[in-house]
Amino acid sequence: MAIAEKVGIDRRGNPVYQRHPDGEIVARVQVERERIRIGGRDQERVLHRTIKVVDNDLPEIGLAYHRFRDEHPEPGMT
């Protein structure tokens, strides 16, 4: 059984972000490729965006459940 302590939002629906011990928000760089047309020719460019990391336990709980089910199949399903 798992209990999610953080689900990515507060009680008012505002996003909650992960923070470093000093209180600064944790950020990661996301790489995106964009295809644009300039002068009749397609060009691709790479964008690097800084994204704030949402504080959410639910993905980790889901992965832990799948690992558990891999080791212990559901009774009656073998």
KOLVEX-915017 format. One record per residue (C-alpha): x negated, y negated, z negated; residue in one letter. Coordinates in steps of 0.2 Angstrom, whole numbers, plus 5000, padded with zeros to 4 digits. Layout:
BEGIN
XYZa/...
This chain:
BEGIN
500050005000m/499349835004a/499849664999i/499549515010a/498949365000e/498749255015k/499849245030v/499149095040g/500448975034i/500948885017d/502748885010r/503148735021r/502648815037g/500948715039n/499448815045p/498148865032v/496348885038y/494948985031q/493648885021r/491848895017h/491448894998p/491048705000d/492848675006g/492348645024e/493548735037i/492848885046v/492748855065a/492248975079r/491848935097v/493049005110q/492449025128v/493848995142e/493649005160r/494648885171e/494848885190r/495248725198i/495348665216r/494248515221i/494148465239g/495048615245g/493848735237r/494148845221d/492848815208q/492748895191e/492048815176r/491748875158v/492448775143l/491848795125h/493148745113r/493048745094t/494448835086i/494948825067k/495149005060v/496849035053v/496749125035d/497849275038n/497749455030d/498949535041l/497849595056p/496649675043e/498049765035i/498649835051g/496949895056l/496749975039a/498450065041y/497850135058h/496250195051r/497250275037f/498450365049r/496950425060d/496250515044e/497950565037h/499250605050p/501050575046e/501850725038p/502850835051g/501950755066m/500650895069t/
